[in-house]
Amino acid sequence: MPPLVFAWLVTALLRVMIGSATVAGITAAGVVAPLLGPTGVSPELAVLAVGAGSVFGSHVNDSGFWMFKEFFNLSMKQTFQSWTVMETLISVVGLGGVLLLERMLS
């Protein structure tokens, strides 16, 4: 698996399980950092991959989900259909951008 995809995937999984983007990003950085040296991956791109993964799949264990729901007076279903889908799209497009940058810089 490409290291940047691995960094994104680890962060995204942590984000969904924990709910906190900050904790997911910091934890994933600790897991992925030792892989950067031997693989020759740009640390800057790894940071972007972790950042993109940290916004993946926001749902009920995230305070932003509840703030968005209440601010816009949405039902749970509407919040999943808007906020969660939007956050997931941002994350996936971010990963795509990181992979495109990697290709351009290689």
Beta strands, then each sheet from edge to edge (+ up, - down):
end
